[in-house]
Each structure stands twice: as structure tokens, then as C-alpha cells.
Amino acid sequence: MLVYELACNGTLFNYIHHANGKSSLPWHVLLKIASESAAALAYLHSAADSSKTMIIRGIVNSSNILLSDCFTAKVSGIGPSRLVPIPSNESQITTLVQQRVGYLDPEYLSTGQLTDKSDVYSFGVVLLEILTGEKPLSFDRPENRRIITSHFVSSVEQNGLFQIVVSQLVNEGNREQLRAVAELAKRCLKLSSTERPTMEEVAGELRRLCDSTHNIAPCLNPA
């Protein structure tokens, strides 16, 4: 049996994909949520028992990031997670996961091998959701934009980042932070897992971005 504390503000997914098509949370709160979620995943990877085991989440998505009354992030949905031995060599960890289209590491699709970098890829997709307000996969979009990851990477490389970022976030005047998070997401989405940062590195970068802002996320009223 799993027992969770009450997360009265629901999930991050609900706030990103709001009914009116716009996020109902300001940027500094979204950045705080991203930072706390990354820190939780980094803990699962390394701090549980760094000498012997690590916990691979499997598939990270915005529906599994719960929000407390003060919008503190809680990573949930640990059903497909696995406590596995840390390999002493270059061998990969193989396991079964519940597939979630749009979030799943492309290396897993081709090899069936799940690693800690698979969580990094999935978290990169969550960062894209926060930035663009778009779902990872949607057949309502034009064919060249159905998969948000490829469209995002292409836009960043062509200096079109602020054309796809939610206008509300751009208008808040945090362009440098938005650009930094976009570059971090791009690194997380590398097709080769060896080129992706570790979850600890992702958490550290997001934490530094949070520390660099003078905005402090308030205890907002539950939605």
C-alpha cells in the first residue's frame, strides 16, 4: 500500500495545460516546481544509497508531479520505478516500464534498456511542457509539430525560441532564465544518453537559476 500526503493543488499537468490554453502560474513558481522535481529525481538516483543502489523512475511526466498547498513539488506515481544495483561497468540496466508516448527515452524504444539517463530525457520533456504549454504529442498540431521535442530543438537551433515559448512567460521579462532552461532541456533531450547531463547536474543548474531570482514563490491559494 502506498500512502501519499494530500496534494491539494493537483498536478503540474493541470496548470501547464490550463483550459484557456495558458499556464495559470507565474514563471518563478514554475521554475521552483521544476527545481524541486529535479532535486527529488536526483535523490532517487543517488542519495537513497549511493554506494549500492539507485532508483530509476522509469517515465517522468507532468501528471506525476503533485503540488502541495504552497506549490511544493512532490514526485509521485512510482509504480514503474525500480530499485536496481548500480552497474560497476558499462553494462546497461534492463527493465520493463509502462510506456508513455512522448516522454519515453528513444534509446529505450530501440534497445529496451532503461538507465538513469532515461529519467533525464523524460524530465527534459517536462521542461518543454513548462516552456511551451504544449503536450508532448498531439495530432491536433501540424505534422511537423506533432512531436514537440523535434520541433523545439529545431526552433532553438534556428533562434526561434521565443516564438514557441508561452507568451505569458516571455512577457514576464525572464528571457535569460527562459533561454537557460531551454538550453538545459535541449541537453536533456540528446538522442545519445551519454551526451545528456545527470539528474544531479540538472537539479544543480535549476537550483542556481532559482537562487538568481529575487522572486520568492508565495503560498498561493489552491486552485
C-alpha positions, 0 to 999 in steps of 0.5 A: 500500500502506498500512502501519499500526503494530500496534494491539494493543488493537483498536478503540474499537468493541470496548470501547464495545460490550463483550459484557456490554453495558458499556464495559470502560474507565474514563471518563478513558481514554475521554475521552483516546481521544476527545481524541486522535481529535479532535486527529488529525481536526483535523490532517487538516483543517488542519495537513497544509497549511493554506494549500492543502489539507485532508483530509476523512475522509469517515465517522468511526466507532468501528471506525476508531479503533485503540488502541495498547498504552497506549490511544493513539488512532490514526485509521485506515481512510482509504480514503474520505478525500480530499485536496481544495483548500480552497474560497476561497468558499462553494462546497461540496466534492463527493465520493463516500464509502462510506456508513455508516448512522448516522454519515453527515452528513444534509446529505450524504444530501440534497445529496451534498456532503461538507465538513469539517463532515461529519467533525464530525457523524460524530465527534459520533456517536462521542461518543454511542457513548462516552456511551451504549454504544449503536450508532448504529442498531439495530432491536433498540431501540424505534422511537423509539430506533432512531436514537440521535442523535434520541433523545439530543438529545431526552433532553438537551433534556428533562434526561434525560441521565443516564438514557441515559448508561452507568451505569458512567460516571455512577457514576464521579462525572464528571457535569460532564465527562459533561454537557460532552461531551454538550453538545459532541456535541449541537453536533456533531450540528446538522442545519445544518453551519454551526451545528456547531463545527470539528474544531479547536474540538472537539479544543480543548474535549476537550483542556481537559476532559482537562487538568481531570482529575487522572486520568492514563490508565495503560498498561493491559494489552491486552485 
